Amino acid sequence: MLMLPIGLMFLIIQIVLTVELERAPKIIVATIWLVYGAIVLWDFWNVRRVEQKLLPS
């Protein structure tokens, strides 16, 4: 249940970042996307773990 709103939020952030980073140097853009990707993966991993604790097996 939590993954859908979080995924939508990250999708909107991705669109904004794409527009804002059009004129930035490539090395900065690549670094920002790597950090952003790590945050997204970490957040989804935490949400999945929380959902597994909330749902009975």
C-alpha distance matrix in Angstrom:
0.0 3.8 5.6 6.3 8.0 9.5 10.7 12.2 13.8 15.3 16.5 18.3 19.8 21.0 22.8 24.4 25.6 27.0 29.0 30.2 31.3 33.5 36.7 35.9 37.7 36.0 35.9 34.0 31.5 31.0 30.5 28.0 25.9 26.2 25.0 22.2 21.1 21.4 19.2 16.4 16.7 17.0 14.0 11.7 13.7 13.2 9.4 9.7 12.4 10.8 8.0 11.2 13.1 11.0 10.9 14.5 16.2
3.8 0.0 3.8 5.7 6.0 6.4 8.6 10.4 11.2 12.6 14.5 16.1 17.0 18.5 20.6 21.9 22.8 24.6 26.7 27.4 28.5 31.0 34.0 33.0 34.8 33.3 33.0 30.9 28.7 28.3 27.5 24.9 23.1 23.3 21.9 19.0 18.3 18.5 16.0 13.5 14.2 14.1 10.7 9.2 11.5 10.5 6.8 8.5 11.1 9.3 7.8 11.4 13.0 11.4 12.4 16.2 17.9
5.6 3.8 0.0 3.8 5.8 5.2 5.8 8.5 9.8 10.4 11.9 14.2 15.2 16.0 18.2 19.9 20.6 22.1 24.4 25.4 26.1 28.4 31.6 30.6 32.2 30.5 30.3 28.5 26.0 25.4 25.0 22.5 20.3 20.6 19.6 16.7 15.5 16.0 14.0 10.9 11.5 12.3 9.3 6.9 9.9 10.2 6.8 7.8 11.2 10.7 9.3 12.3 14.6 13.8 14.2 17.8 18.9
6.3 5.7 3.8 0.0 3.8 5.5 5.1 6.2 8.7 10.0 10.5 12.5 14.3 15.2 16.7 18.6 19.9 21.1 23.0 24.5 25.6 27.5 30.9 30.4 32.3 30.7 31.0 29.1 26.3 26.0 26.0 23.3 21.0 21.9 21.1 17.8 16.9 18.2 16.1 12.8 14.0 15.4 12.3 10.2 13.5 13.9 10.6 11.5 15.0 14.3 12.4 15.5 17.8 16.5 16.6 20.2 21.4
8.0 6.0 5.8 3.8 0.0 3.8 5.4 5.0 6.2 8.7 9.8 10.7 12.4 14.2 15.6 16.8 18.4 20.1 21.6 22.7 24.2 26.4 29.6 29.1 31.3 30.1 30.4 28.1 25.5 25.7 25.4 22.3 20.6 21.8 20.5 17.1 17.0 18.2 15.5 12.7 14.8 15.6 12.1 11.1 14.6 14.2 11.1 13.2 16.2 14.9 13.8 17.2 18.9 17.4 18.2 22.0 23.7
9.5 6.4 5.2 5.5 3.8 0.0 3.8 5.4 5.0 6.3 8.6 10.0 10.6 12.3 14.4 15.5 16.4 18.4 20.3 21.0 22.1 24.6 27.6 26.7 28.7 27.4 27.4 25.1 22.7 22.7 22.1 19.1 17.5 18.4 16.9 13.6 13.6 14.5 11.8 9.1 11.3 12.0 8.5 8.1 11.7 11.4 9.0 11.4 14.2 13.4 13.1 16.4 18.0 17.2 18.4 22.2 23.6
10.7 8.6 5.8 5.1 5.4 3.8 0.0 3.8 5.4 5.2 6.1 8.7 9.9 10.4 12.5 14.4 15.1 16.4 18.7 19.9 20.7 22.8 26.1 25.4 27.2 25.6 25.9 24.0 21.2 21.0 21.0 18.2 16.0 17.1 16.4 12.9 12.2 13.9 12.0 8.6 10.6 12.4 9.8 8.4 12.1 13.0 10.8 12.3 15.6 15.6 14.8 17.7 19.9 19.4 20.0 23.6 24.5
12.2 10.4 8.5 6.2 5.0 5.4 3.8 0.0 3.8 5.5 5.0 6.3 8.7 9.8 10.8 12.6 14.3 15.4 17.1 18.6 20.0 21.9 25.2 25.0 27.2 26.0 26.7 24.5 21.6 22.1 22.3 19.2 17.2 19.0 18.2 14.5 14.5 16.6 14.5 11.4 14.0 15.7 12.9 12.0 15.8 16.3 13.9 15.7 19.0 18.4 17.6 20.7 22.8 21.7 22.4 26.1 27.3
13.8 11.2 9.8 8.7 6.2 5.0 5.4 3.8 0.0 3.8 5.4 5.3 6.3 8.7 10.1 10.8 12.4 14.4 15.8 16.6 18.2 20.6 23.6 23.1 25.5 24.6 25.0 22.5 19.9 20.7 20.5 17.1 15.7 17.6 16.2 12.6 13.5 15.3 12.5 10.3 13.5 14.6 11.6 11.9 15.6 15.6 13.7 16.2 19.0 18.3 18.1 21.4 23.0 22.2 23.4 27.2 28.6
15.3 12.6 10.4 10.0 8.7 6.3 5.2 5.5 3.8 0.0 3.8 5.4 5.0 6.1 8.7 9.8 10.3 12.1 14.3 15.1 16.0 18.4 21.4 20.6 22.6 21.4 21.7 19.5 16.8 17.2 17.0 13.9 12.1 13.9 12.9 9.1 9.8 12.0 9.7 7.2 10.6 12.3 10.1 10.4 14.0 14.7 13.5 15.7 18.5 18.4 18.6 21.4 23.3 23.1 24.2 27.8 28.8
16.5 14.5 11.9 10.5 9.8 8.6 6.1 5.0 5.4 3.8 0.0 3.8 5.4 5.0 6.4 8.8 9.9 10.6 12.7 14.4 15.3 17.1 20.5 20.3 22.4 21.1 22.1 20.1 16.9 17.5 18.1 15.1 12.9 15.2 15.0 11.2 11.4 14.3 12.8 10.0 13.0 15.3 13.4 13.0 16.6 17.8 16.3 18.0 21.1 21.2 20.8 23.6 25.8 25.4 26.1 29.7 30.5
18.3 16.1 14.2 12.5 10.7 10.0 8.7 6.3 5.3 5.4 3.8 0.0 3.8 5.4 5.2 6.3 8.7 10.0 11.0 12.4 14.3 16.1 19.3 19.4 22.1 21.4 22.6 20.1 17.2 18.5 19.0 15.6 14.1 16.9 16.3 12.6 13.8 16.5 14.5 12.4 15.8 17.6 15.4 15.7 19.4 19.9 18.4 20.6 23.5 23.2 23.0 26.1 27.9 27.2 28.2 31.9 33.1
19.8 17.0 15.2 14.3 12.4 10.6 9.9 8.7 6.3 5.0 5.4 3.8 0.0 3.8 5.5 5.1 6.1 8.6 10.0 10.4 11.9 14.5 17.3 16.8 19.4 18.8 19.6 16.9 14.3 15.7 15.7 12.1 11.3 14.0 13.0 9.4 11.4 14.0 11.9 10.6 14.3 15.8 14.0 15.0 18.4 18.9 18.1 20.5 23.0 22.9 23.3 26.2 27.8 27.6 28.9 32.6 33.7
21.0 18.5 16.0 15.2 14.2 12.3 10.4 9.8 8.7 6.1 5.0 5.4 3.8 0.0 3.8 5.5 5.1 6.1 8.7 9.9 10.4 12.5 15.7 15.3 17.5 16.4 17.4 15.3 12.1 13.2 14.0 10.8 9.0 12.1 12.1 8.6 9.8 13.1 12.0 10.4 13.6 15.8 14.8 15.3 18.5 19.7 19.1 21.0 23.7 24.1 24.3 26.9 29.0 29.0 30.0 33.5 34.2
22.8 20.6 18.2 16.7 15.6 14.4 12.5 10.8 10.1 8.7 6.4 5.2 5.5 3.8 0.0 3.8 5.5 5.1 6.4 8.7 10.1 11.3 14.8 15.3 17.9 17.2 18.9 16.9 13.6 15.3 16.6 13.4 11.9 15.3 15.5 12.2 13.5 16.8 15.8 14.1 17.3 19.6 18.2 18.5 21.9 23.1 22.1 24.0 26.9 27.1 27.0 29.8 31.9 31.5 32.4 36.0 36.8
24.4 21.9 19.9 18.6 16.8 15.5 14.4 12.6 10.8 9.8 8.8 6.3 5.1 5.5 3.8 0.0 3.8 5.4 5.3 6.1 8.6 10.4 13.3 13.7 16.8 16.9 18.4 15.7 13.0 15.4 16.1 12.6 12.2 15.8 15.3 12.3 14.5 17.5 16.0 15.1 18.6 20.3 18.9 19.9 23.2 23.9 23.1 25.5 28.1 28.0 28.3 31.2 32.9 32.6 33.9 37.6 38.6
25.6 22.8 20.6 19.9 18.4 16.4 15.1 14.3 12.4 10.3 9.9 8.7 6.1 5.1 5.5 3.8 0.0 3.8 5.4 5.1 5.9 8.6 11.3 10.8 13.6 13.4 14.7 12.0 9.2 11.7 12.4 9.0 8.8 12.4 12.2 9.6 12.1 15.0 14.1 13.7 17.0 18.7 18.0 19.3 22.2 23.1 23.0 25.1 27.5 27.9 28.5 31.2 32.9 33.0 34.3 37.9 38.7
27.0 24.6 22.1 21.1 20.1 18.4 16.4 15.4 14.4 12.1 10.6 10.0 8.6 6.1 5.1 5.4 3.8 0.0 3.8 5.6 5.4 6.5 10.0 10.4 12.9 12.3 14.4 12.5 9.1 11.4 13.2 10.6 9.5 13.3 14.1 11.7 13.3 16.7 16.4 15.6 18.5 20.8 20.3 21.0 23.9 25.3 25.0 26.8 29.5 30.1 30.4 32.9 34.9 35.0 36.0 39.6 40.1
29.0 26.7 24.4 23.0 21.6 20.3 18.7 17.1 15.8 14.3 12.7 11.0 10.0 8.7 6.4 5.3 5.4 3.8 0.0 3.8 5.7 5.8 9.0 10.5 13.7 14.0 16.4 14.3 11.5 14.4 16.0 13.3 13.0 16.8 17.2 14.8 16.8 20.0 19.4 18.7 21.8 23.9 23.1 23.9 27.1 28.1 27.6 29.7 32.3 32.6 32.9 35.6 37.5 37.4 38.5 42.1 42.9
30.2 27.4 25.4 24.5 22.7 21.0 19.9 18.6 16.6 15.1 14.4 12.4 10.4 9.9 8.7 6.1 5.1 5.6 3.8 0.0 3.8 5.8 7.6 8.2 11.8 12.9 14.8 12.1 10.0 13.4 14.4 11.5 12.3 16.0 15.9 14.0 16.7 19.4 18.6 18.7 21.9 23.5 22.8 24.3 27.2 27.9 27.8 30.2 32.5 32.7 33.4 36.1 37.7 37.7 39.2 42.8 43.7
31.3 28.5 26.1 25.6 24.2 22.1 20.7 20.0 18.2 16.0 15.3 14.3 11.9 10.4 10.1 8.6 5.9 5.4 5.7 3.8 0.0 3.8 5.6 5.2 8.4 9.1 11.1 8.8 6.5 10.1 11.4 9.3 10.1 13.6 14.1 12.9 15.3 18.0 17.9 18.2 21.1 22.8 22.7 24.1 26.7 27.8 28.1 30.2 32.4 33.0 33.9 36.3 38.0 38.4 39.7 43.2 43.8
33.5 31.0 28.4 27.5 26.4 24.6 22.8 21.9 20.6 18.4 17.1 16.1 14.5 12.5 11.3 10.4 8.6 6.5 5.8 5.8 3.8 0.0 3.8 5.8 8.6 9.2 12.3 11.0 8.6 11.8 14.0 12.4 12.6 16.1 17.2 16.0 17.9 20.9 21.1 21.0 23.7 25.8 25.8 26.8 29.4 30.8 31.0 32.8 35.2 35.9 36.5 38.9 40.9 41.2 42.3 45.8 46.2
36.7 34.0 31.6 30.9 29.6 27.6 26.1 25.2 23.6 21.4 20.5 19.3 17.3 15.7 14.8 13.3 11.3 10.0 9.0 7.6 5.6 3.8 0.0 3.8 6.7 8.8 11.7 10.4 9.3 12.7 14.5 13.5 14.6 17.7 18.6 18.1 20.2 22.8 23.1 23.6 26.2 28.0 28.2 29.5 32.0 33.2 33.6 35.6 37.8 38.5 39.4 41.7 43.5 43.9 45.2 48.7 49.2
35.9 33.0 30.6 30.4 29.1 26.7 25.4 25.0 23.1 20.6 20.3 19.4 16.8 15.3 15.3 13.7 10.8 10.4 10.5 8.2 5.2 5.8 3.8 0.0 3.8 6.4 8.5 6.8 6.5 10.0 11.3 10.6 12.3 15.1 15.8 15.8 18.1 20.3 20.8 21.7 24.2 25.7 26.2 27.9 30.0 31.2 32.0 33.9 35.9 36.7 37.9 40.1 41.7 42.4 43.8 47.2 47.7
37.7 34.8 32.2 32.3 31.3 28.7 27.2 27.2 25.5 22.6 22.4 22.1 19.4 17.5 17.9 16.8 13.6 12.9 13.7 11.8 8.4 8.6 6.7 3.8 0.0 3.8 5.7 5.6 6.4 8.9 10.3 10.9 12.6 14.6 15.9 16.6 18.5 20.4 21.5 22.7 24.6 26.1 27.2 28.8 30.6 32.0 33.1 34.8 36.6 37.8 39.1 41.0 42.7 43.7 45.0 48.3 48.5
36.0 33.3 30.5 30.7 30.1 27.4 25.6 26.0 24.6 21.4 21.1 21.4 18.8 16.4 17.2 16.9 13.4 12.3 14.0 12.9 9.1 9.2 8.8 6.4 3.8 0.0 3.8 5.5 5.0 6.1 8.6 9.9 10.5 12.3 14.3 15.1 16.3 18.4 20.0 20.9 22.4 24.3 25.6 26.9 28.5 30.3 31.4 32.8 34.6 36.1 37.2 38.9 40.8 42.0 43.1 46.3 46.2
35.9 33.0 30.3 31.0 30.4 27.4 25.9 26.7 25.0 21.7 22.1 22.6 19.6 17.4 18.9 18.4 14.7 14.4 16.4 14.8 11.1 12.3 11.7 8.5 5.7 3.8 0.0 3.8 5.5 5.2 6.2 8.7 10.0 10.7 12.5 14.2 15.4 16.7 18.6 20.0 21.3 22.7 24.4 26.0 27.2 28.8 30.4 31.8 33.3 34.9 36.3 37.8 39.5 40.9 42.3 45.3 45.2
34.0 30.9 28.5 29.1 28.1 25.1 24.0 24.5 22.5 19.5 20.1 20.1 16.9 15.3 16.9 15.7 12.0 12.5 14.3 12.1 8.8 11.0 10.4 6.8 5.6 5.5 3.8 0.0 3.8 5.5 5.1 6.1 8.6 10.0 10.7 12.1 14.1 15.5 16.6 18.3 20.1 21.2 22.5 24.4 25.8 27.1 28.6 30.3 31.8 33.0 34.6 36.3 37.8 39.1 40.6 43.8 44.0
31.5 28.7 26.0 26.3 25.5 22.7 21.2 21.6 19.9 16.8 16.9 17.2 14.3 12.1 13.6 13.0 9.2 9.1 11.5 10.0 6.5 8.6 9.3 6.5 6.4 5.0 5.5 3.8 0.0 3.8 5.5 5.2 6.2 8.7 10.0 10.4 12.1 14.3 15.4 16.3 18.3 19.9 21.0 22.4 24.2 25.8 26.8 28.4 30.3 31.5 32.7 34.6 36.4 37.4 38.7 41.9 42.1
31.0 28.3 25.4 26.0 25.7 22.7 21.0 22.1 20.7 17.2 17.5 18.5 15.7 13.2 15.3 15.4 11.7 11.4 14.4 13.4 10.1 11.8 12.7 10.0 8.9 6.1 5.2 5.5 3.8 0.0 3.8 5.5 5.2 6.2 8.7 9.8 10.5 12.4 14.3 15.3 16.5 18.3 19.9 21.2 22.5 24.4 25.8 27.0 28.7 30.4 31.6 33.0 35.0 36.3 37.4 40.5 40.4
30.5 27.5 25.0 26.0 25.4 22.1 21.0 22.3 20.5 17.0 18.1 19.0 15.7 14.0 16.6 16.1 12.4 13.2 16.0 14.4 11.4 14.0 14.5 11.3 10.3 8.6 6.2 5.1 5.5 3.8 0.0 3.8 5.5 5.2 6.3 8.5 9.9 10.7 12.5 14.3 15.5 16.6 18.4 20.2 21.2 22.7 24.5 25.9 27.2 28.8 30.4 31.9 33.4 34.9 36.4 39.4 39.4
28.0 24.9 22.5 23.3 22.3 19.1 18.2 19.2 17.1 13.9 15.1 15.6 12.1 10.8 13.4 12.6 9.0 10.6 13.3 11.5 9.3 12.4 13.5 10.6 10.9 9.9 8.7 6.1 5.2 5.5 3.8 0.0 3.8 5.5 5.2 6.0 8.5 9.9 10.6 12.2 14.3 15.3 16.4 18.3 20.0 21.1 22.4 24.3 25.8 27.0 28.5 30.3 31.8 32.9 34.5 37.7 38.1
25.9 23.1 20.3 21.0 20.6 17.5 16.0 17.2 15.7 12.1 12.9 14.1 11.3 9.0 11.9 12.2 8.8 9.5 13.0 12.3 10.1 12.6 14.6 12.3 12.6 10.5 10.0 8.6 6.2 5.2 5.5 3.8 0.0 3.8 5.5 4.9 5.9 8.5 9.8 10.3 12.1 14.0 15.1 16.4 18.1 19.8 20.9 22.3 24.2 25.6 26.7 28.4 30.3 31.4 32.6 35.8 35.9
26.2 23.3 20.6 21.9 21.8 18.4 17.1 19.0 17.6 13.9 15.2 16.9 14.0 12.1 15.3 15.8 12.4 13.3 16.8 16.0 13.6 16.1 17.7 15.1 14.6 12.3 10.7 10.0 8.7 6.2 5.2 5.5 3.8 0.0 3.8 5.4 5.1 6.2 8.7 9.9 10.6 12.2 14.2 15.5 16.5 18.4 20.0 21.2 22.6 24.5 25.8 27.1 28.9 30.5 31.7 34.7 34.5
25.0 21.9 19.6 21.1 20.5 16.9 16.4 18.2 16.2 12.9 15.0 16.3 13.0 12.1 15.5 15.3 12.2 14.1 17.2 15.9 14.1 17.2 18.6 15.8 15.9 14.3 12.5 10.7 10.0 8.7 6.3 5.2 5.5 3.8 0.0 3.8 5.4 5.1 6.3 8.7 10.0 10.5 12.2 14.4 15.4 16.5 18.4 20.1 21.2 22.6 24.4 25.9 27.3 28.8 30.4 33.4 33.6
22.2 19.0 16.7 17.8 17.1 13.6 12.9 14.5 12.6 9.1 11.2 12.6 9.4 8.6 12.2 12.3 9.6 11.7 14.8 14.0 12.9 16.0 18.1 15.8 16.6 15.1 14.2 12.1 10.4 9.8 8.5 6.0 4.9 5.4 3.8 0.0 3.8 5.5 5.2 6.2 8.7 9.9 10.6 12.4 14.3 15.4 16.5 18.4 20.1 21.2 22.5 24.4 26.0 27.0 28.5 31.8 32.2
21.1 18.3 15.5 16.9 17.0 13.6 12.2 14.5 13.5 9.8 11.4 13.8 11.4 9.8 13.5 14.5 12.1 13.3 16.8 16.7 15.3 17.9 20.2 18.1 18.5 16.3 15.4 14.1 12.1 10.5 9.9 8.5 5.9 5.1 5.4 3.8 0.0 3.8 5.4 5.1 6.2 8.5 9.9 10.7 12.2 14.3 15.4 16.5 18.4 20.1 21.1 22.6 24.6 25.9 27.0 30.0 30.1
21.4 18.5 16.0 18.2 18.2 14.5 13.9 16.6 15.3 12.0 14.3 16.5 14.0 13.1 16.8 17.5 15.0 16.7 20.0 19.4 18.0 20.9 22.8 20.3 20.4 18.4 16.7 15.5 14.3 12.4 10.7 9.9 8.5 6.2 5.1 5.5 3.8 0.0 3.8 5.5 5.2 6.0 8.5 10.0 10.5 12.3 14.3 15.4 16.6 18.4 20.0 21.2 22.8 24.5 25.9 28.8 28.8
19.2 16.0 14.0 16.1 15.5 11.8 12.0 14.5 12.5 9.7 12.8 14.5 11.9 12.0 15.8 16.0 14.1 16.4 19.4 18.6 17.9 21.1 23.1 20.8 21.5 20.0 18.6 16.6 15.4 14.3 12.5 10.6 9.8 8.7 6.3 5.2 5.4 3.8 0.0 3.8 5.5 5.1 6.0 8.6 9.8 10.5 12.2 14.2 15.3 16.4 18.2 20.0 21.3 22.5 24.3 27.4 27.9
16.4 13.5 10.9 12.8 12.7 9.1 8.6 11.4 10.3 7.2 10.0 12.4 10.6 10.4 14.1 15.1 13.7 15.6 18.7 18.7 18.2 21.0 23.6 21.7 22.7 20.9 20.0 18.3 16.3 15.3 14.3 12.2 10.3 9.9 8.7 6.2 5.1 5.5 3.8 0.0 3.8 5.5 5.2 6.2 8.6 10.0 10.6 12.2 14.3 15.4 16.4 18.3 20.2 21.1 22.4 25.7 26.0
16.7 14.2 11.5 14.0 14.8 11.3 10.6 14.0 13.5 10.6 13.0 15.8 14.3 13.6 17.3 18.6 17.0 18.5 21.8 21.9 21.1 23.7 26.2 24.2 24.6 22.4 21.3 20.1 18.3 16.5 15.5 14.3 12.1 10.6 10.0 8.7 6.2 5.2 5.5 3.8 0.0 3.8 5.5 5.3 6.1 8.7 10.0 10.6 12.3 14.3 15.4 16.6 18.6 20.1 21.1 24.0 24.0
17.0 14.1 12.3 15.4 15.6 12.0 12.4 15.7 14.6 12.3 15.3 17.6 15.8 15.8 19.6 20.3 18.7 20.8 23.9 23.5 22.8 25.8 28.0 25.7 26.1 24.3 22.7 21.2 19.9 18.3 16.6 15.3 14.0 12.2 10.5 9.9 8.5 6.0 5.1 5.5 3.8 0.0 3.8 5.6 5.1 6.3 8.7 10.0 10.7 12.4 14.4 15.5 16.9 18.6 20.2 23.1 23.3
14.0 10.7 9.3 12.3 12.1 8.5 9.8 12.9 11.6 10.1 13.4 15.4 14.0 14.8 18.2 18.9 18.0 20.3 23.1 22.8 22.7 25.8 28.2 26.2 27.2 25.6 24.4 22.5 21.0 19.9 18.4 16.4 15.1 14.2 12.2 10.6 9.9 8.5 6.0 5.2 5.5 3.8 0.0 3.8 5.4 5.1 6.2 8.6 9.9 10.6 12.3 14.3 15.5 16.6 18.3 21.5 22.3
11.7 9.2 6.9 10.2 11.1 8.1 8.4 12.0 11.9 10.4 13.0 15.7 15.0 15.3 18.5 19.9 19.3 21.0 23.9 24.3 24.1 26.8 29.5 27.9 28.8 26.9 26.0 24.4 22.4 21.2 20.2 18.3 16.4 15.5 14.4 12.4 10.7 10.0 8.6 6.2 5.3 5.6 3.8 0.0 3.8 5.4 5.0 6.1 8.5 9.8 10.4 12.2 14.3 15.3 16.3 19.5 19.9
13.7 11.5 9.9 13.5 14.6 11.7 12.1 15.8 15.6 14.0 16.6 19.4 18.4 18.5 21.9 23.2 22.2 23.9 27.1 27.2 26.7 29.4 32.0 30.0 30.6 28.5 27.2 25.8 24.2 22.5 21.2 20.0 18.1 16.5 15.4 14.3 12.2 10.5 9.8 8.6 6.1 5.1 5.4 3.8 0.0 3.8 5.5 5.2 6.3 8.8 10.0 10.7 12.6 14.5 15.5 18.3 18.3
13.2 10.5 10.2 13.9 14.2 11.4 13.0 16.3 15.6 14.7 17.8 19.9 18.9 19.7 23.1 23.9 23.1 25.3 28.1 27.9 27.8 30.8 33.2 31.2 32.0 30.3 28.8 27.1 25.8 24.4 22.7 21.1 19.8 18.4 16.5 15.4 14.3 12.3 10.5 10.0 8.7 6.3 5.1 5.4 3.8 0.0 3.8 5.4 5.1 6.2 8.6 9.9 10.8 12.5 14.4 17.2 17.9
9.4 6.8 6.8 10.6 11.1 9.0 10.8 13.9 13.7 13.5 16.3 18.4 18.1 19.1 22.1 23.1 23.0 25.0 27.6 27.8 28.1 31.0 33.6 32.0 33.1 31.4 30.4 28.6 26.8 25.8 24.5 22.4 20.9 20.0 18.4 16.5 15.4 14.3 12.2 10.6 10.0 8.7 6.2 5.0 5.5 3.8 0.0 3.8 5.4 5.1 6.1 8.6 9.9 10.5 12.2 15.5 16.6
9.7 8.5 7.8 11.5 13.2 11.4 12.3 15.7 16.2 15.7 18.0 20.6 20.5 21.0 24.0 25.5 25.1 26.8 29.7 30.2 30.2 32.8 35.6 33.9 34.8 32.8 31.8 30.3 28.4 27.0 25.9 24.3 22.3 21.2 20.1 18.4 16.5 15.4 14.2 12.2 10.6 10.0 8.6 6.1 5.2 5.4 3.8 0.0 3.8 5.5 5.1 6.2 8.7 9.9 10.5 13.5 13.9
12.4 11.1 11.2 15.0 16.2 14.2 15.6 19.0 19.0 18.5 21.1 23.5 23.0 23.7 26.9 28.1 27.5 29.5 32.3 32.5 32.4 35.2 37.8 35.9 36.6 34.6 33.3 31.8 30.3 28.7 27.2 25.8 24.2 22.6 21.2 20.1 18.4 16.6 15.3 14.3 12.3 10.7 9.9 8.5 6.3 5.1 5.4 3.8 0.0 3.8 5.5 5.2 6.4 8.8 10.2 12.6 12.9
10.8 9.3 10.7 14.3 14.9 13.4 15.6 18.4 18.3 18.4 21.2 23.2 22.9 24.1 27.1 28.0 27.9 30.1 32.6 32.7 33.0 35.9 38.5 36.7 37.8 36.1 34.9 33.0 31.5 30.4 28.8 27.0 25.6 24.5 22.6 21.2 20.1 18.4 16.4 15.4 14.3 12.4 10.6 9.8 8.8 6.2 5.1 5.5 3.8 0.0 3.8 5.4 5.2 6.3 8.8 11.6 13.1
8.0 7.8 9.3 12.4 13.8 13.1 14.8 17.6 18.1 18.6 20.8 23.0 23.3 24.3 27.0 28.3 28.5 30.4 32.9 33.4 33.9 36.5 39.4 37.9 39.1 37.2 36.3 34.6 32.7 31.6 30.4 28.5 26.7 25.8 24.4 22.5 21.1 20.0 18.2 16.4 15.4 14.4 12.3 10.4 10.0 8.6 6.1 5.1 5.5 3.8 0.0 3.8 5.4 5.1 6.1 9.5 11.0
11.2 11.4 12.3 15.5 17.2 16.4 17.7 20.7 21.4 21.4 23.6 26.1 26.2 26.9 29.8 31.2 31.2 32.9 35.6 36.1 36.3 38.9 41.7 40.1 41.0 38.9 37.8 36.3 34.6 33.0 31.9 30.3 28.4 27.1 25.9 24.4 22.6 21.2 20.0 18.3 16.6 15.5 14.3 12.2 10.7 9.9 8.6 6.2 5.2 5.4 3.8 0.0 3.8 5.5 5.4 7.6 8.1
13.1 13.0 14.6 17.8 18.9 18.0 19.9 22.8 23.0 23.3 25.8 27.9 27.8 29.0 31.9 32.9 32.9 34.9 37.5 37.7 38.0 40.9 43.5 41.7 42.7 40.8 39.5 37.8 36.4 35.0 33.4 31.8 30.3 28.9 27.3 26.0 24.6 22.8 21.3 20.2 18.6 16.9 15.5 14.3 12.6 10.8 9.9 8.7 6.4 5.2 5.4 3.8 0.0 3.8 5.7 7.3 8.8
11.0 11.4 13.8 16.5 17.4 17.2 19.4 21.7 22.2 23.1 25.4 27.2 27.6 29.0 31.5 32.6 33.0 35.0 37.4 37.7 38.4 41.2 43.9 42.4 43.7 42.0 40.9 39.1 37.4 36.3 34.9 32.9 31.4 30.5 28.8 27.0 25.9 24.5 22.5 21.1 20.1 18.6 16.6 15.3 14.5 12.5 10.5 9.9 8.8 6.3 5.1 5.5 3.8 0.0 3.8 6.4 9.3
10.9 12.4 14.2 16.6 18.2 18.4 20.0 22.4 23.4 24.2 26.1 28.2 28.9 30.0 32.4 33.9 34.3 36.0 38.5 39.2 39.7 42.3 45.2 43.8 45.0 43.1 42.3 40.6 38.7 37.4 36.4 34.5 32.6 31.7 30.4 28.5 27.0 25.9 24.3 22.4 21.1 20.2 18.3 16.3 15.5 14.4 12.2 10.5 10.2 8.8 6.1 5.4 5.7 3.8 0.0 3.8 6.4
14.5 16.2 17.8 20.2 22.0 22.2 23.6 26.1 27.2 27.8 29.7 31.9 32.6 33.5 36.0 37.6 37.9 39.6 42.1 42.8 43.2 45.8 48.7 47.2 48.3 46.3 45.3 43.8 41.9 40.5 39.4 37.7 35.8 34.7 33.4 31.8 30.0 28.8 27.4 25.7 24.0 23.1 21.5 19.5 18.3 17.2 15.5 13.5 12.6 11.6 9.5 7.6 7.3 6.4 3.8 0.0 3.8
16.2 17.9 18.9 21.4 23.7 23.6 24.5 27.3 28.6 28.8 30.5 33.1 33.7 34.2 36.8 38.6 38.7 40.1 42.9 43.7 43.8 46.2 49.2 47.7 48.5 46.2 45.2 44.0 42.1 40.4 39.4 38.1 35.9 34.5 33.6 32.2 30.1 28.8 27.9 26.0 24.0 23.3 22.3 19.9 18.3 17.9 16.6 13.9 12.9 13.1 11.0 8.1 8.8 9.3 6.4 3.8 0.0
